[in-house]
Amino acid sequence: MKTSCFSFILPRSDFRLCSKGDGRNEVKWLWRKITNGLDSVSQFLVAFGPLGLFAIALLDSALIPLPGGPDAVMILLSTQRPAWMPVYALAATAGSVIGCVILYRISRRAGRRALERFPPSKQARVKELVDRYDVLSVLVASVLPPPFPFKLFVITAGVFRLSVVRFALAVGIGRAFRFLLEGFIAVRYGERAKEVLARNYPAVGLGVAVLIVAVFVIRNLLKRRRTKTEAGDRRPEVGDEQSAGGKSLSEEG
């Protein structure tokens, strides 16, 4: 049976892991070490308050997810210092927007290769939504909670070159609403905030998404109606044209 090995240079030793098999144990061990390392990074950053939350949100949005993510840290910090909740929401929103712009830029440079790790069916569905609703689809996706595939919307926006300014504004609005809502619930319910969010946030997020889409659809309908009305007002009446033509002929005679 094939023997596989991994070598790691640790602070005080040279650690070598060897085992017989297909390498699954080594992968699990390595993944556990990486997860524990990211968890340590997250705990270290939390101690820096708003700056730490900014860093966690940036890393999480730029494809380096940290355990708990900015949502859990937002709730934790807001529960501990309620008066600072708006500052925490601002820091989390800024970090998330910058991280998403970084991922957008990477995806724009990589092109369609950036989408290869997603199933073709999901790619097609998200592309259809982005084509139909433009950055509004990104705004809605930024509000909805996991496991909604928000990063796929960010990557798709980069690959198909949506306006980076409008993209950043959409992410900022959606994330600001999300973090402010989480902060409000943390201040209102304290240690029960996580339970309240888990029970109610999916419905709230979906409701907000439906409201945003409804406003968009109504706005487009009103815009079309206004355009048709203006076009009708500009169109000259047939009788007026004939009378004007007759008048010009009589003047020439």
KACORHU-V956831 format. One record per residue. N is the residue number from 1. RES is the residue in one small letter. SS is DSSP state (h for helix, s for strand, l for the rest). Layout:
N_RES_SS ; N_RES_SS
This chain:
1_m_l ; 2_k_l ; 3_t_s ; 4_s_s ; 5_c_s ; 6_f_s ; 7_s_s ; 8_f_s ; 9_i_s ; 10_l_s ; 11_p_l ; 12_r_l ; 13_s_s ; 14_d_s ; 15_f_s ; 16_r_s ; 17_l_s ; 18_c_s ; 19_s_s ; 20_k_s ; 21_g_l ; 22_d_l ; 23_g_l ; 24_r_h ; 25_n_h ; 26_e_h ; 27_v_h ; 28_k_h ; 29_w_h ; 30_l_h ; 31_w_h ; 32_r_h ; 33_k_h ; 34_i_h ; 35_t_h ; 36_n_h ; 37_g_h ; 38_l_h ; 39_d_h ; 40_s_h ; 41_v_h ; 42_s_h ; 43_q_h ; 44_f_h ; 45_l_h ; 46_v_h ; 47_a_l ; 48_f_l ; 49_g_l ; 50_p_h ; 51_l_h ; 52_g_h ; 53_l_h ; 54_f_h ; 55_a_h ; 56_i_h ; 57_a_h ; 58_l_h ; 59_l_h ; 60_d_h ; 61_s_h ; 62_a_l ; 63_l_l ; 64_i_l ; 65_p_l ; 66_l_l ; 67_p_l ; 68_g_l ; 69_g_h ; 70_p_h ; 71_d_h ; 72_a_h ; 73_v_h ; 74_m_h ; 75_i_h ; 76_l_h ; 77_l_h ; 78_s_h ; 79_t_h ; 80_q_h ; 81_r_l ; 82_p_h ; 83_a_h ; 84_w_h ; 85_m_h ; 86_p_h ; 87_v_h ; 88_y_h ; 89_a_h ; 90_l_h ; 91_a_h ; 92_a_h ; 93_t_h ; 94_a_h ; 95_g_h ; 96_s_h ; 97_v_h ; 98_i_h ; 99_g_h ; 100_c_h ; 101_v_h ; 102_i_h ; 103_l_h ; 104_y_h ; 105_r_h ; 106_i_h ; 107_s_h ; 108_r_h ; 109_r_h ; 110_a_h ; 111_g_h ; 112_r_h ; 113_r_h ; 114_a_h ; 115_l_h ; 116_e_l ; 117_r_l ; 118_f_l ; 119_p_l ; 120_p_h ; 121_s_h ; 122_k_h ; 123_q_h ; 124_a_h ; 125_r_h ; 126_v_h ; 127_k_h ; 128_e_h ; 129_l_h ; 130_v_h ; 131_d_h ; 132_r_h ; 133_y_h ; 134_d_l ; 135_v_h ; 136_l_h ; 137_s_h ; 138_v_h ; 139_l_h ; 140_v_h ; 141_a_h ; 142_s_h ; 143_v_h ; 144_l_l ; 145_p_l ; 146_p_l ; 147_p_l ; 148_f_l ; 149_p_l ; 150_f_h ; 151_k_h ; 152_l_h ; 153_f_h ; 154_v_h ; 155_i_h ; 156_t_h ; 157_a_h ; 158_g_h ; 159_v_h ; 160_f_l ; 161_r_l ; 162_l_l ; 163_s_l ; 164_v_h ; 165_v_h ; 166_r_h ; 167_f_h ; 168_a_h ; 169_l_h ; 170_a_h ; 171_v_h ; 172_g_h ; 173_i_h ; 174_g_h ; 175_r_h ; 176_a_h ; 177_f_h ; 178_r_h ; 179_f_h ; 180_l_h ; 181_l_h ; 182_e_h ; 183_g_h ; 184_f_h ; 185_i_h ; 186_a_h ; 187_v_h ; 188_r_h ; 189_y_h ; 190_g_h ; 191_e_h ; 192_r_h ; 193_a_h ; 194_k_h ; 195_e_h ; 196_v_h ; 197_l_h ; 198_a_h ; 199_r_h ; 200_n_h ; 201_y_h ; 202_p_h ; 203_a_h ; 204_v_h ; 205_g_h ; 206_l_h ; 207_g_h ; 208_v_h ; 209_a_h ; 210_v_h ; 211_l_h ; 212_i_h ; 213_v_h ; 214_a_h ; 215_v_h ; 216_f_h ; 217_v_h ; 218_i_h ; 219_r_h ; 220_n_h ; 221_l_h ; 222_l_h ; 223_k_h ; 224_r_h ; 225_r_h ; 226_r_h ; 227_t_h ; 228_k_h ; 229_t_h ; 230_e_h ; 231_a_h ; 232_g_h ; 233_d_h ; 234_r_h ; 235_r_l ; 236_p_l ; 237_e_l ; 238_v_h ; 239_g_h ; 240_d_h ; 241_e_h ; 242_q_h ; 243_s_h ; 244_a_h ; 245_g_h ; 246_g_h ; 247_k_h ; 248_s_h ; 249_l_h ; 250_s_h ; 251_e_h ; 252_e_h ; 253_g_l
